[in-house]
């Protein structure tokens, strides 16, 4: 037991920045190994080639155009998904008839891969930005609705009863009791929504997009240009990590009162 405690203390003394550096070094070593092995070298070109492909895509006038196009689609789809998910989740949790009508459809549609309904969306609204936003909206809406709904129904009943005894109306309960208590779940829903938006990107941009990270990955795969394709995959991951960092900052600000177990 003592040895475990000493080990934990040693790990705790190492700054997180050092652990990040170690993680990066390990990933680069693994990447280098994969780039050397004949069976995987074509799928994983070495890091130097991938970094060099930045200039290639910039010279083609595609890199920043693709990043900008994807960010617009992801942000629009996510924001619309969040704005619609919050009221639907609260109504489902608060009013049983609403839950009985809507929940079966949410559970049904959320199990269908976004790629499956892309053709229907394209037929319905045509090609361009609109179908991309719709596909991302639908995927994020379903994910966030379920998460926020679980948060609302798990609010401590004692808090609600106490508020009612003190004369709180439904509007007061939402604003002063339920919403604050549900904030951690809303943050989790946002985190899952952003992740879902990014993982849905390739499906969303298969709707006839003329630019975008997902669209470009598909185009590069058709021409077997694995080096810039890997670059684009890494860029999507970096965007996701940056979004996570920003979200964690706001999470600390909004849920500083919540006790968390240190790992």
Helices and strands as residue ranges (DSSP letters): H 2-13, H 16-36, H 38-41, H 47-59, H 63-94, H 96-109, H 114-125, H 129-153, H 157-165, H 170-173, I 174-178, H 179-199, H 201-204, H 213-222, H 226-254
